[in-house]
Every structure is written in structure tokens, then in C-alpha cells.
């Protein structure tokens, strides 16, 4: 035998048998190593005729794993064994862990098994998306203060041990952890060669992104990969003449220039947050500039309050426009370009009725026909256009239409309107103009005038790209590149300005900032932090697909953001008085507690502990049971962060209603007291320190609509119980310290931003009462509502205590977990 070849030895009978059911050579040899396991595997093959079952390699491996578990099992009868084996053969059990759990279940339960219970205990039918795994990973990283790629291995192990991910694919868990690490710590860097370590420098563009309100680590994958990563380089958009490209690059210095161009005819909603994030974020990431440009070409629907709100909202989200401009800034230039378009015989004045124009454009039949005015002489159209400008026509009596390509299959090339007559004064140009340009005429030309390198918009404008480019080339100006991404839609609500206006005007909600809406001013009032919104949008990524997101997913993103960033306060929603009888009337003990057990930077506070305290009525009941661990007559329970537990000795009731009004308890401050199985909320009565803080109203917002997709008759889908108001909740006195500090810090940060900005911005408009946020321990996240009156918060150096005339209102930002009853 040559030394380069190996003689193949015949398999022993056991290995040959194991291979016959589908095991590989290696797995068969491994199964034969343990005599006890091998004997059980032989028996299974024989008793259940497994050779004839034509098992695939995976299922054969699970049968071998079952034999190994049976070898360790204390006792498993034949029927239980067959049940587990059948679950493997039928494909219900898909992993070794599931087989192990199945054997354990069979050992502790008698036949017949509860099928549903077996499936649950063994992970049968378990399904979880990568996005859901990523949410658990994100929380784990925050809770355990993970920092840096050096902790990758331990993090993967820790996440795999989470009960919620017990049956998740290990590979998907690993991928989710790595994805989260990229998002939090940036791409993994190769270790520098020995002796060649260099100082790490921050990329200027990343600094810009961070300064704009989004961390570079979070935004890097968004702006460098996928849709945004595939965008052209500045100057890479083709031009009709080379000199136009050269002029553009000279003006921009080769940088990214974008714009956010809202119509000032309503308040921005959650969908606009994506457009703000994309336009401002993309420019900032690449060290470029972003305009805020008001598309104010329709004076009939524009109001000053919308202009102010849009700018404030952009700034609230953390962005500062490079320049604030208006389409009306360019009305003179746009008019000259319209005249030039007519001179080139690429526009004409049309006197058709609106109905006739629609008929001629053929949108219903998919085939346009020429307008009877299409071939009128250029000189005649010039004269008519001048007459339009000078007020010679009433609205709808004359329009300037572009002469495009009626043979093209794109309706956006079927002679769109460029100018129309409007008899409305403009908020900026007053009565100067009787004609106003349309969006289709204005948008691309103003993009050109402002040297926009990347005209980023949503996919409903895909067809408009052709007319956008046609018009720029028709007048031979610089042609920006329009690129379209999928818009953000949130299910379970409406975002149409028309529908929201109807909700407001018809009294279904209390204004555009009603926290049940998903306008950005409503989310701000509810207490949702701007960083949570940006984090949510960033996590969705940017692609050409429309994002139809469930409200629950948005709320989960808000929870994750608040988890490690806001203080936790003791709070009772329905106070029940407790008198601790074995404490003297004047007993006072000060307890120092952290604002957050895992976030030391939030600091500490002090709360009193006295003879009289209040607990939540839900934490007491008269009927005790073995599975009930909170307070009941004769039962002992712990108090969060208090020195000792209490035992209920008796109680008082209202003679008329029978309702429990007070508990009499004993403080267990002596002897060997067994650690209680449960700890409950409490606040102390101590008038001298203002404890507890009494909340006049706590507003809990449920879904405004019953359906995930409200019908066109959205009024019929209104949830009549969407607003719940709780009176008389109590919070620990640490609330005042937290509230005052939150407002002071928010003002300081806002003013610093204002000073760094070149635009007029006092900063204080970005600071409202909603910046006072906290978690009511084990209840929900809350924020102070603008309806609150608190004199001590008006002055930064005021003493923090409640005063005559104060009225405190809290909004629930989000529950601590998905609220199953929020829909109805």
C-alpha cells in the first residue's frame, strides 16, 4: 500500500446500521462511542423500522440525540418515548435543544400529554423575526452597559440565555448581536499591527452627523449602505452641457447639498421625520449642507403658524438648517424661466376649463389628446402670459401649460400646468403676483437654483422624475438628480392633513397636538424624546420600499430609548392609605435612593419614610391565595427601597360601600424576618417636605382608531375610549428635583445650540414641560403636560415645592410593555 493512500476499513455493524438511517460517517461513529446510547439507538431503529423511513441527515441526527437523552433519562415509558420520537419524525422538533426539552417534559408529565403545553415547553412552532431578536439584543446591551467589540463573545452567550430567545436560531442571534454592535460601536476594526498603533481620529462627516442630532455609530450603516449608500457622488448627475456641471461643483465645492421642502399648509407628522432624517442626516454625514425650504406656492392654504411649527420641529429633532429659504424667494427668476420656456415653444397658455383639461390629458383612458391651444403662436402665448401676470384673468380662466410629449407613456409628460391664476395675497410677496407656479414647475428649478446635489424624495414622485429632468433641460439649467426612497407609514392612525384637520374641527381630538395623534407636535407633547424618533427611523433603514410599521413597533423603540435615559420614581396610581401602627406619630427616616439603579450619572435623591404611607390599591386584596404575593390581611410584603417590610394586621372600610379605605400594618423591624416574595410601590405622607407629590390628572392615551388601517369613513372607526384620565395619583418628592433639573439642563443645551447657530434662534422655544420625563416604577413612562401649572418650575433658581394654584398633569408616554388592551 502506498504511503500516500489510506486503506478503507469496512464499517462495524453498528456504524453501518446508524448510517442506514441517514447519519453521516462521523455522526454514526460518534453515536457508537457510548455503549448505552448505541444500544438504545439500535433498539429505536429496530422497534420503529427507522431504516425504511428515509430520514434526512438532520432528523437522523435528532433521533441519535434522543437516544443520548434516553440513556440519561431516569424513566420514560414506551408511549412517552413514541410521542417524542413521532414529534421528531413529523418535523415538529427541529433542534437538539428541543429534543432535550421534550424528554424533560416527558419525564415530568403523564400520558396523554397536553399537546399545546408540550409545544410551548419545547418551542414547537416558535417563530421570531430578526428584527424582534435585534430588539432584545438592544435592550440587553443597554441593561448590561456593553461597550466595544471586545465583549462580542460574552454578549452572544448572554443573549442566547435570555428566556425569550431560548428557541431562536443561534445563527440569527449571532447575526443580530453583530448588527447591533455595528450600530452602536461602528464597524469592527482590525487590530493594528504591533508597533504600528495609531491614534484614532473621528471622521469629520461623522462629527457633523453627531452634531446634527444622530450619533455617527447609529447612522453610519444607514448613510453608507443600501439606498443612500448607492447614491451618486456630487457632480455625478449628467448634464445637458458640461459647463453646467462645472458651475455646480464650483458653487458647492463638490459637497453634498440637500433640502427639506415642506408645504406650510399643516403640521408635520411622523412620516416627515423620515424625510428630515434622510435629508439633514445624509448631508451632515457627508459634511455637506441642507436647506429648509418652504414650498410656499399656494397662498390659499398657507398659514404663519405652520411656518413657525415646521422650523421649531426641525430644530426640536436636533437639526439646524444651513439656510432657510422659500420658493417665493425665486418668484422673479421662475417667472423669467417660464417666459423663456414659452420663447422656446415649450409652453403655451391654455384657456380650457378644468374639466376639459382633465379630459384632454386622458388620465381615465390612458391616452391624451392635444389641447386646442397647444399650437398657438409663441408671441400670442407670451402676450397671454403677460396678461395673466397683470391680473387680466380670473382664477381658472387661463393656465400656462408645459408642451411636453403626449406620445410618452408617462402621464407626468402630458402637458402639466406650470402657472395658474390665484386671487389670493401671499404672506411674503403680498399682492405683487396674480399668478403662482405649480409644484411641478417650481420644485426642480428651485433645486437647480440652489445647486442641490441630491434631490431626495419619496417614491410617489418616481413618475415626476422624468418631467423634473425634462424641464431643467428644456431651459438648459443645471439638472439635479432626483432619487426616491420609500415613505414611512404608521398603521393604526391617519396622517392625511385633511383627515387630521377634520378630527380637530369636529372635536374628536383636542387640537393638532393631541397626544393621540402622530403629528410631531403631538408626539412631542406626549413626551416622546426627539432622539427616540430618530433612533426609530434609523433602525428602519432607507430603501425604495414603503415602510408600513405597526404602532407597537414604534412604541417599543420609544421604550428602549427611555429605558436607560430617564429616572425612575416611586408612584402610586390609586392611593390606599397605610398606617404603620408600631411607629411613633413623628417618625421620620430619610432614605437615599438612585434615580436609576443602572445609570449612575442620573444621580440620587432623598425621600421620607414615615408612619403614614400610601400604596397602590391594586397591591392589596382581601382574598389571599398561594400564587398571590402582594399585600393581604396577615401577609407580609416588602416596600421598594424601604428599610423593612410591613405586615397587614387589619383594615378599615367605608360603611356605605364596603370599600377598603385604610390598612393598619406593622413594620417588621426586629427579629429574623424572612425575605418577602414581593416588593410594592409606596410614597410617604410628610407635609413639611411636600411628600407626596399629588398629580391632578394622569392622562393615558389608547389608540384613536379601532383598526390597523382606518377605512375611508375614518369617523366610524374612532375608539370612544381612547383617552383615560386618572385623578389623584401620587409620586415621590424626587419628582421636583428631577423636574427642575430637567428643565434647567434642557434650556442650557438649547441655548448652547442657539449660540452655535448662525440663524435667529433663542433656543427657549425648544424647551417645554414635556422634557420632564420619568418612569413610574413598574407602571409606565410619563411626561409633564403643557397644561400643568407649577410656579416653582418657571424660575431656574426657585425652590422646588408645590404651591397654591399649581395643577399637575402627566401624560403616559408609553407603557412598560405592549398594552394588550390599548385598542379597546
C-alpha positions in Angstrom: 0.0 0.0 0.0 1.4 3.4 -0.9 2.2 5.7 1.9 0.0 8.4 0.1 -3.2 6.3 0.2 -5.3 5.1 3.1 -6.9 1.7 3.0 -10.7 1.9 3.7 -11.7 -0.3 6.5 -15.2 -1.8 6.5 -17.7 -0.2 9.0 -18.6 -2.3 12.0 -22.2 -3.4 12.0 -23.4 -0.7 14.4 -21.9 2.2 12.4 -23.3 0.6 9.2 -26.7 0.4 10.8 -26.6 4.0 12.0 -25.6 5.2 8.6 -28.5 3.4 7.1 -31.0 5.7 8.8 -29.2 8.8 7.3 -26.3 9.6 9.7 -23.0 10.6 8.2 -19.9 8.5 8.8 -18.7 10.9 11.5 -22.1 11.1 13.3 -22.5 7.3 13.1 -19.1 6.8 14.6 -19.9 9.3 17.4 -23.2 7.6 18.2 -21.3 4.3 18.6 -18.9 5.6 21.1 -21.3 5.3 24.1 -22.4 1.7 24.5 -25.6 2.7 26.4 -26.7 5.3 23.8 -25.7 3.0 20.9 -27.8 0.2 22.4 -30.9 2.5 22.7 -30.4 3.8 19.2 -30.2 0.2 17.8 -33.5 -0.5 19.7 -35.2 2.6 18.3 -34.2 1.7 14.7 -35.5 -1.8 15.1 -38.7 -1.1 17.0 -39.8 1.8 14.8 -38.5 0.5 11.5 -36.5 3.7 11.0 -34.4 2.3 8.1 -37.5 2.4 5.9 -38.4 6.0 7.0 -35.9 7.6 4.6 -34.8 10.2 7.2 -32.7 13.1 6.1 -29.4 13.8 7.8 -30.9 16.4 10.3 -33.7 14.2 11.5 -31.4 11.2 11.8 -29.2 13.3 14.0 -32.1 14.3 16.2 -33.0 10.6 16.6 -29.4 9.9 17.7 -29.8 12.9 20.1 -33.0 11.3 21.5 -31.1 8.1 22.1 -28.5 10.0 24.0 -31.1 11.7 26.2 -32.9 8.4 26.8 -29.6 7.0 28.1 -29.6 9.7 30.7 -33.3 9.6 31.5 -34.5 8.1 34.7 -37.7 6.7 33.4 -39.6 7.1 30.2 -42.4 4.7 29.3 -42.9 3.4 25.8 -45.9 5.7 25.0 -44.0 8.8 26.1 -40.9 7.7 24.1 -43.0 7.2 21.0 -44.7 10.6 21.4 -41.3 12.3 21.4 -39.9 10.2 18.5 -43.0 11.0 16.4 -42.5 14.7 17.1 -39.1 14.3 15.5 -40.2 12.3 12.6 -43.1 14.7 11.9 -40.7 17.6 11.9 -42.1 19.3 15.0 -38.9 19.1 16.9 -36.1 20.7 14.8 -33.1 21.1 17.2 -31.2 19.1 19.8 -32.3 21.6 22.4 -35.9 21.0 21.6 -35.4 17.2 21.8 -33.7 17.7 25.3 -36.7 19.8 26.4 -39.1 17.2 25.0 -37.5 14.4 27.0 -37.5 16.5 30.1 -41.2 17.3 29.6 -42.0 13.6 29.1 -40.2 12.7 32.3 -42.3 15.0 34.4 -45.7 14.5 32.8 -48.0 11.6 32.3 -49.7 10.5 29.1 -51.8 11.7 27.4 -49.8 14.9 27.1 -51.4 18.3 26.6 -50.4 18.9 23.0 -50.4 22.7 23.3 -48.5 22.7 26.6 -45.9 20.3 25.1 -45.5 22.5 22.0 -45.0 25.6 24.2 -42.5 23.9 26.5 -40.5 22.5 23.6 -40.6 25.5 21.3 -42.7 23.8 18.7 -43.9 26.3 16.1 -41.7 29.0 17.7 -41.1 31.9 15.3 -39.3 35.2 15.8 -38.0 37.7 13.2 -34.5 39.1 13.1 -36.0 42.5 13.9 -37.5 41.1 17.1 -34.3 39.4 18.1 -32.5 42.7 17.5 -34.9 44.5 19.9 -33.9 42.0 22.7 -30.3 42.4 21.8 -30.5 46.2 22.0 -32.1 46.1 25.5 -29.5 43.6 26.7 -26.7 45.8 25.5 -28.1 48.8 27.3 -29.0 46.9 30.5 -25.6 45.4 30.8 -23.7 48.6 29.8 -21.9 46.7 27.0 -19.2 48.7 25.3 -17.0 47.7 22.4 -16.3 44.7 20.2 -14.2 43.1 22.9 -17.5 42.0 24.5 -18.9 40.3 21.4 -18.5 36.7 22.6 -19.9 37.3 26.1 -22.8 39.2 24.7 -23.7 36.5 22.3 -23.7 34.0 25.1 -25.7 36.2 27.4 -28.3 37.0 24.7 -28.7 33.3 23.9 -29.5 32.6 27.6 -32.5 35.0 27.5 -35.7 33.0 28.1 -37.4 34.9 25.2 -34.7 33.7 22.8 -34.4 30.1 24.0 -35.7 28.7 20.7 -34.3 31.3 18.4 -31.8 30.3 15.8 -28.2 30.6 17.2 -27.0 31.9 13.9 -29.7 34.6 13.8 -28.9 35.6 17.4 -25.2 35.9 16.4 -26.1 38.0 13.3 -28.4 40.2 15.4 -25.7 40.8 18.0 -23.2 41.7 15.3 -25.7 44.0 13.6 -26.3 45.8 17.0 -22.6 46.1 17.6 -22.1 47.7 14.2 -25.0 50.1 15.0 -23.6 51.0 18.5 -19.8 50.8 18.0 -19.2 51.1 14.3 -17.7 48.5 12.0 -15.3 46.1 13.7 -11.7 47.4 13.3 -8.8 45.0 12.6 -6.3 45.1 15.4 -3.4 47.4 14.5 -0.1 45.7 13.7 2.3 45.5 16.6 4.3 48.7 16.9 2.1 50.5 14.3 -0.8 51.6 16.6 -2.0 55.0 15.5 -4.3 57.5 17.2 -7.9 57.0 16.2 -9.4 60.1 14.6 -13.0 61.0 14.2 -14.2 61.3 10.7 -15.3 64.9 10.1 -18.5 63.8 8.4 -19.3 61.6 11.4 -18.8 64.6 13.7 -21.3 66.5 11.6 -23.8 63.7 11.8 -23.5 63.6 15.5 -23.8 67.3 15.8 -27.0 67.2 13.7 -28.7 65.0 16.3 -27.9 61.5 15.3 -24.9 59.5 16.5 -22.4 58.5 13.9 -22.3 55.0 15.1 -26.1 54.7 14.6 -26.3 56.4 11.3 -23.2 55.0 9.6 -24.8 51.9 8.2 -27.9 53.9 7.1 -26.0 56.6 5.2 -23.3 54.4 3.7 -25.2 51.3 2.8 -28.4 50.4 0.9 -30.3 53.1 -0.9 -28.3 56.0 0.5 -25.0 54.3 0.1 -25.7 53.8 -3.7 -26.4 57.4 -4.4 -24.2 59.2 -6.9 -21.2 61.3 -5.9 -21.7 65.1 -6.2 -21.3 66.1 -9.8 -22.1 62.5 -11.0 -25.5 63.5 -12.2 -25.4 64.0 -16.0 -26.0 67.5 -17.6 -27.1 68.7 -21.0 -23.9 70.8 -21.1 -20.6 70.1 -19.4 -20.3 73.7 -18.2 -23.4 73.3 -16.0 -21.7 70.6 -14.0 -18.6 72.7 -13.6 -20.6 75.7 -12.4 -22.4 73.5 -9.9 -19.2 71.9 -8.5 -17.7 75.4 -8.2 -20.7 76.6 -6.2 -20.8 73.6 -3.8 -17.1 72.8 -3.6 -18.1 69.2 -4.5 -20.0 68.8 -1.3 -23.4 67.2 -0.7 -26.2 69.7 -0.8 -29.8 68.6 0.1 -33.0 70.3 1.1 -36.1 69.5 3.1 -39.0 71.2 1.2 -42.3 71.0 3.2 -45.5 72.7 2.2 -46.5 75.1 5.0 -50.2 74.0 5.0 -50.3 71.8 8.1 -48.2 70.4 10.9 -45.6 67.8 10.3 -46.3 64.2 11.2 -44.2 61.1 12.0 -43.8 60.4 8.3 -42.0 63.7 7.9 -39.4 62.7 10.5 -38.0 60.2 8.0 -37.7 63.0 5.3 -36.0 65.2 7.9 -33.7 62.4 9.0 -32.8 61.5 5.4 -32.1 65.0 4.0 -30.5 66.6 7.0 -28.7 63.4 8.1 -27.3 62.5 4.7 -25.9 66.0 4.2 -24.5 66.1 7.7 -22.9 62.7 7.4 -21.0 63.7 4.3 -20.0 67.1 5.7 -22.5 68.9 3.4 -25.3 71.3 3.8 -29.1 71.1 4.0 -31.6 73.9 3.3 -35.0 74.2 4.9 -37.0 75.4 2.0 -40.7 76.2 2.4 -42.6 75.3 -0.7 -44.9 78.3 -0.4 -46.5 78.4 -3.9 -50.2 78.0 -2.7 -51.1 81.1 -0.6 -54.7 79.9 -0.3 -53.7 77.1 2.2 -50.6 78.6 3.9 -50.6 80.0 7.4 -47.9 81.6 9.5 -48.4 79.1 12.4 -47.3 76.3 10.1 -44.1 78.0 9.0 -43.2 78.6 12.7 -44.1 75.0 13.7 -42.1 73.4 10.9 -38.9 75.2 11.8 -39.3 74.5 15.5 -40.0 70.8 14.8 -36.8 70.5 12.7 -34.8 72.1 15.5 -36.5 70.0 18.1 -35.4 66.9 16.2 -31.8 68.2 16.5 -31.1 69.7 13.1 -30.2 73.2 12.1 -30.9 74.3 8.6 -27.9 75.7 6.7 -30.2 78.3 5.2 -33.9 78.9 5.5 -35.4 79.7 2.1 -38.8 80.0 0.4 -39.9 79.0 -3.1 -41.2 82.6 -3.2 -37.7 83.9 -2.9 -37.3 82.8 -6.5 -40.7 84.0 -8.0 -38.9 86.6 -10.2 -36.5 84.0 -11.6 -39.2 81.4 -12.0 -41.3 83.9 -14.0 -38.3 84.7 -16.3 -37.7 80.9 -16.8 -41.4 80.5 -17.7 -41.1 83.2 -20.3 -38.0 81.5 -21.7 -39.9 78.2 -21.9 -42.6 79.9 -23.9 -40.0 81.6 -26.2 -38.6 78.1 -26.9 -42.1 77.0 -27.8 -42.2 74.6 -24.9 -45.1 76.2 -23.1 -48.4 77.7 -24.0 -51.3 79.5 -22.4 -54.5 77.4 -22.2 -58.0 78.7 -21.6 -59.7 75.3 -21.3 -61.9 74.6 -18.3 -60.5 72.3 -15.6 -62.9 69.5 -16.8 -61.7 69.9 -20.3 -58.0 69.8 -19.3 -58.7 66.6 -17.4 -60.5 65.1 -20.4 -57.7 66.1 -22.8 -55.0 64.7 -20.5 -56.8 61.4 -20.8 -56.0 60.1 -17.4 -59.1 57.9 -17.3 -58.5 56.3 -20.7 -54.7 56.3 -20.6 -54.4 58.4 -23.8 -54.1 62.2 -24.0 -55.1 64.4 -26.9 -53.6 67.8 -27.7 -55.2 70.9 -26.2 -56.8 73.2 -28.8 -54.4 76.0 -27.6 -51.3 73.8 -27.9 -50.1 75.2 -31.2 -50.9 78.8 -30.7 -48.1 81.2 -31.8 -45.3 81.9 -29.3 -45.9 85.6 -29.4 -49.6 85.0 -28.6 -48.7 82.8 -25.6 -46.2 85.5 -24.4 -48.9 88.2 -24.6 -51.4 86.0 -22.8 -49.0 85.1 -20.1 -48.2 88.7 -19.5 -52.0 89.4 -19.3 -52.2 86.6 -16.7 -49.5 88.2 -14.7 -51.1 91.6 -14.8 -54.5 90.3 -13.5 -56.3 90.1 -16.8 -57.8 86.8 -16.0 -59.7 85.3 -13.1 -58.7 82.0 -11.5 -59.2 79.0 -13.8 -59.7 81.3 -16.9 -56.1 80.8 -18.0 -53.2 78.5 -17.2 -49.7 78.2 -18.5 -49.0 74.6 -19.6 -45.8 72.9 -20.5 -45.6 71.5 -24.0 -44.1 68.1 -23.2 -44.5 64.7 -25.0 -48.0 63.4 -25.5 -46.7 60.2 -27.0 -44.8 59.3 -23.9 -46.4 56.6 -21.7 -45.8 58.7 -18.5 -48.8 60.9 -17.5 -46.3 63.3 -16.0 -45.3 64.2 -19.5 -48.8 65.1 -20.7 -48.6 68.9 -20.6 -48.5 69.7 -16.9 -49.6 73.0 -15.7 -46.8 75.4 -14.9 -48.6 78.5 -13.7 -52.2 79.3 -12.6 -54.1 82.4 -11.6 -54.9 82.8 -7.9 -56.7 85.7 -6.4 -55.0 85.4 -3.0 -52.4 87.6 -1.4 -49.2 85.9 -0.5 -47.8 86.1 3.1 -44.5 87.3 1.8 -45.0 88.9 -1.6 -48.4 90.4 -0.7 -50.3 91.5 -3.8 -47.4 91.5 -6.2 -48.3 88.4 -8.0 -51.6 87.3 -9.6 -50.0 84.1 -10.9 -48.3 81.4 -9.0 -46.1 78.5 -10.2 -47.1 74.9 -9.5 -45.1 72.3 -7.7 -44.2 70.6 -11.0 -42.7 73.8 -12.3 -41.2 75.1 -9.1 -39.5 72.2 -7.5 -36.9 71.2 -10.0 -36.0 74.7 -10.9 -35.5 75.9 -7.3 -33.5 72.7 -6.7 -31.4 73.9 -9.7 -31.1 77.5 -8.5 -30.0 76.3 -5.0 -27.5 73.8 -6.5 -28.9 70.8 -4.8 -26.7 67.8 -5.4 -29.2 65.2 -4.2 -32.9 65.8 -4.6 -34.3 63.2 -2.2 -38.0 62.5 -2.2 -40.5 59.6 -1.6 -41.5 57.1 -4.2 -44.8 58.7 -5.1 -42.7 61.1 -7.1 -41.0 58.5 -9.3 -43.0 59.4 -12.4 -42.3 63.1 -11.8 -38.6 62.5 -12.2 -39.0 62.5 -16.0 -40.8 65.8 -16.1 -38.3 67.1 -13.5 -35.4 66.4 -15.8 -37.3 67.5 -18.9 -37.9 70.9 -17.6 -34.3 71.5 -16.4 -33.1 70.5 -19.9 -35.8 72.5 -21.7 -34.4 75.8 -20.2 -30.8 74.4 -20.2 -30.1 74.9 -16.5 -28.2 72.7 -14.0 -30.1 69.5 -13.5 -30.1 67.9 -10.0 -30.6 64.2 -9.6 -33.9 63.2 -8.1 -33.8 59.9 -6.1 -36.8 58.3 -4.4 -37.0 56.3 -1.2 -40.0 54.6 0.4 -42.1 56.7 2.7 -42.9 55.9 6.3 -46.4 55.0 7.2 -47.6 54.1 10.7 -50.5 51.7 11.0 -53.4 52.4 13.3 -53.6 56.1 12.7 -54.1 58.7 9.9 -51.5 61.1 8.6 -53.5 62.9 6.0 -53.6 66.6 6.8 -57.2 66.7 5.6 -58.3 63.9 7.9 -56.4 65.3 10.9 -58.0 68.7 10.3 -61.4 67.0 10.3 -60.6 65.2 13.6 -59.6 68.6 15.1 -62.5 70.6 13.8 -65.1 68.0 14.6 -63.9 67.6 18.2 -62.7 64.0 18.1 -59.3 65.3 19.4 -58.2 68.4 21.2 -56.0 70.1 18.6 -53.2 69.2 16.3 -51.0 68.4 19.3 -53.4 66.0 20.9 -51.2 63.1 22.1 -53.4 60.5 20.5 -52.3 61.8 17.1 -49.0 61.1 15.4 -48.2 64.7 14.3 -44.7 65.5 15.6 -46.1 68.3 17.9 -48.4 65.7 19.4 -45.6 63.2 19.9 -43.6 66.0 21.5 -46.4 66.9 23.8 -46.9 63.3 24.8 -43.3 63.3 25.9 -41.6 61.2 23.2 -38.0 62.4 23.1 -36.7 63.5 19.7 -33.8 61.1 20.0 -36.3 58.2 20.2 -37.9 59.2 17.0 -34.6 59.5 15.2 -33.5 56.1 16.6 -36.7 54.5 15.4 -36.4 56.0 11.9 -32.7 55.0 11.7 -33.5 51.4 12.8 -35.9 51.1 9.8 -33.2 51.8 7.3 -33.8 53.6 4.0 -34.8 51.7 0.9 -37.3 52.1 -2.0 -39.9 50.0 -0.2 -42.6 51.8 1.8 -42.4 51.2 5.5 -45.8 50.2 6.9 -45.0 50.0 10.6 -47.2 48.9 13.4 -47.7 51.3 16.3 -46.5 48.7 18.7 -43.1 48.7 17.0 -42.8 52.4 17.3 -43.7 52.3 21.0 -41.2 49.5 21.6 -38.5 51.8 20.1 -39.5 54.5 22.4 -39.4 52.2 25.4 -35.9 51.1 24.5 -34.7 54.6 24.2 -36.3 55.7 27.6 -35.1 52.6 29.4 -31.6 53.8 30.1 -32.1 57.6 29.8 -34.8 58.6 32.3 -35.1 58.5 36.0 -37.4 56.0 37.9 -39.7 57.4 40.6 -41.9 55.7 43.1 -45.6 56.2 42.0 -49.0 55.0 43.1 -51.9 55.4 40.6 -54.7 54.6 43.0 -53.5 55.6 46.6 -54.6 53.5 49.5 -53.6 54.8 53.0 -51.4 52.7 55.2 -50.8 53.5 58.9 -47.8 51.7 60.4 -49.0 51.3 64.0 -45.7 50.4 65.6 -44.1 53.7 64.5 -44.5 56.9 66.5 -46.6 59.7 65.0 -43.5 61.9 64.4 -41.3 59.1 62.9 -39.2 60.4 60.1 -36.4 58.5 58.3 -34.7 59.8 55.1 -33.9 57.2 52.5 -31.3 58.0 49.8 -32.1 56.3 46.5 -30.7 56.4 43.0 -32.8 57.9 40.2 -31.9 54.9 38.2 -30.3 51.7 39.5 -28.1 51.2 36.4 -27.4 54.8 35.3 -25.3 56.4 38.0 -25.0 59.7 36.0 -28.7 60.4 36.7 -27.7 60.9 40.4 -29.5 60.3 43.7 -32.4 61.8 45.7 -33.9 61.5 49.2 -37.4 60.5 50.1 -39.0 60.4 53.6 -40.3 57.3 55.3 -43.0 58.0 57.9 -45.8 56.4 59.9 -48.3 57.1 57.2 -47.6 55.9 53.7 -49.7 55.2 50.6 -49.6 52.1 48.4 -51.5 51.3 45.2 -54.9 49.9 45.8 -54.1 47.2 43.2 -51.4 45.9 45.6 -53.9 44.8 48.2 -56.7 42.4 48.2 -58.9 40.8 50.9 -58.8 37.3 49.4 -55.3 35.7 49.7 -54.0 32.7 47.7 -50.8 30.8 47.3 -50.0 32.4 44.0 -50.6 36.0 45.3 -47.5 37.6 46.8 -48.6 41.2 47.4 -50.4 42.5 50.5 -53.4 40.9 52.1 -54.6 40.6 55.7 -51.9 38.8 57.8 -49.5 38.9 54.9 -46.0 40.5 54.7 -44.7 42.4 51.8 -41.6 44.4 51.0 -41.6 48.1 50.2 -39.3 49.2 47.3 -36.1 50.7 48.8 -37.6 51.0 52.3 -35.6 49.6 55.2 -38.1 46.9 56.3 -41.2 45.0 55.1 -44.7 45.5 56.5 -47.4 43.1 57.6 -51.1 43.9 57.3 -52.8 43.4 60.7 -56.2 44.9 59.9 -58.1 47.3 57.7 -60.9 49.8 57.6 -63.8 50.0 55.2 -66.3 52.6 54.1 -69.6 51.7 55.9 -71.7 52.6 52.9 -69.8 50.9 50.1 -67.7 48.4 51.9 -64.6 49.6 50.1 -61.3 49.3 51.9 -60.2 52.9 52.9 -57.1 52.2 55.1 -54.7 49.5 56.1 -53.3 49.1 59.5 -49.8 47.5 59.3 -46.8 46.5 61.4 -43.2 47.4 60.4 -41.2 44.2 60.6 -38.0 45.9 62.0 -37.0 43.3 64.6 -36.0 39.6 64.7 -35.3 37.3 61.8 -37.9 38.2 59.2 -37.9 36.1 56.1 -37.3 38.0 52.9 -40.7 38.8 51.3 -41.5 37.3 48.0 -42.8 40.7 46.6 -42.0 44.4 46.8 -44.6 47.0 46.2 -44.7 50.8 45.5 -45.2 53.4 48.2 -45.0 57.1 48.9 -44.9 58.7 52.4 -47.0 61.4 53.9 -44.7 64.2 55.1 -46.2 67.7 54.8 -43.0 69.5 55.7 -41.2 68.2 52.6 -44.2 68.3 50.3 -44.5 64.5 50.2 -46.2 63.0 48.3 -46.5 65.0 45.1 -50.2 64.8 44.2 -50.9 64.6 40.5 -54.2 66.2 39.5 -54.6 64.3 36.2 -52.8 61.4 34.7 -53.8 61.0 31.0 -53.5 57.6 29.5 -53.8 57.5 25.7 -55.1 54.5 23.9 -55.3 54.0 20.1 -57.6 56.6 18.5 -58.8 54.1 15.9 -60.1 50.5 16.3 -58.5 49.3 13.0 -54.9 49.0 11.9 -55.9 50.5 8.7 -58.8 53.0 9.3 -61.3 53.0 6.5 -62.1 55.9 4.2 -65.0 56.6 6.6 -62.5 57.0 9.4 -65.0 58.6 11.7 -66.8 55.3 12.1 -63.6 53.7 13.3 -63.0 56.1 16.2 -62.3 54.4 19.5 -64.6 56.2 22.0 -62.4 55.1 24.9 -59.1 56.4 23.5 -58.5 58.8 26.4 -58.4 57.6 30.0 -58.0 60.1 32.9 -56.8 59.1 36.4 -57.3 61.5 39.2 -55.2 61.7 42.3 -52.1 59.7 41.6 -49.1 60.3 43.9 -45.4 60.5 43.1 -42.3 60.7 45.4 -40.8 64.1 46.1 -37.8 63.3 44.0 -40.1 64.5 41.2 -39.5 68.2 41.9 -35.7 67.8 41.9 -35.9 65.8 38.6 -38.3 68.3 37.0 -36.4 71.4 37.9 -33.1 69.8 36.8 -34.6 68.5 33.5 -35.8 72.0 32.5 -32.6 73.7 33.5 -30.5 71.2 31.5 -32.8 71.4 28.5 -32.6 75.2 28.5 -28.8 75.1 28.8 -28.4 72.7 25.9 -30.9 74.5 23.8 -29.3 77.9 24.3 -25.9 76.4 23.5 -27.2 75.2 20.2 -28.8 78.6 19.5 -25.5 80.3 20.1 -23.7 78.0 17.8 -26.3 78.6 15.1 -26.0 81.4 12.6 -29.8 81.7 12.3 -32.0 83.6 14.6 -32.9 81.1 17.4 -33.3 81.9 21.1 -33.4 78.2 22.0 -36.1 78.5 24.6 -38.9 77.5 22.1 -37.4 74.0 22.1 -37.9 73.6 25.8 -41.3 72.6 27.1 -42.7 70.9 30.1 -42.6 67.6 28.2 -38.8 67.5 28.8 -39.7 66.3 32.4 -39.8 62.6 31.8 -39.6 59.6 34.2 -40.6 56.0 34.7 -43.3 55.5 37.3 -41.6 52.4 38.7 -43.2 49.3 37.2 -46.1 51.3 35.8 -45.2 53.3 32.7 -43.2 56.2 31.3 -44.7 59.7 31.9 -44.0 63.3 31.0 -45.3 66.6 32.3 -48.1 68.0 30.1 -48.2 71.6 28.9 -51.5 72.1 30.8 -49.6 71.8 34.0 -49.1 74.9 36.2 -46.1 74.7 38.5 -44.8 78.0 39.8 -41.6 76.5 41.1 -40.6 75.4 37.6 -40.9 78.9 36.0 -37.7 80.2 37.6 -34.5 78.3 37.4 -33.5 79.1 41.0 -36.9 78.7 42.5 -37.5 76.3 45.5 -38.9 73.1 44.3 -42.3 72.6 46.0 -45.9 72.6 45.1 -47.7 76.0 45.6 -51.2 77.3 45.8 -52.8 77.2 42.4 -50.4 74.6 40.9 -52.0 71.9 38.8 -50.1 68.9 37.7 -50.9 66.9 34.6 -49.0 63.8 33.4 -49.1 62.1 30.0 -48.3 58.5 29.7 -45.6 58.4 27.0 -45.7 54.6 26.6 -46.5 51.6 28.8 -43.6 49.4 30.1 -44.7 46.6 27.8 -47.2 46.2 24.9 -50.6 47.1 26.2 -52.9 44.3 25.1 -56.0 46.4 25.9 -55.0 49.6 24.3 -57.0 49.1 21.2 -60.3 48.9 23.0 
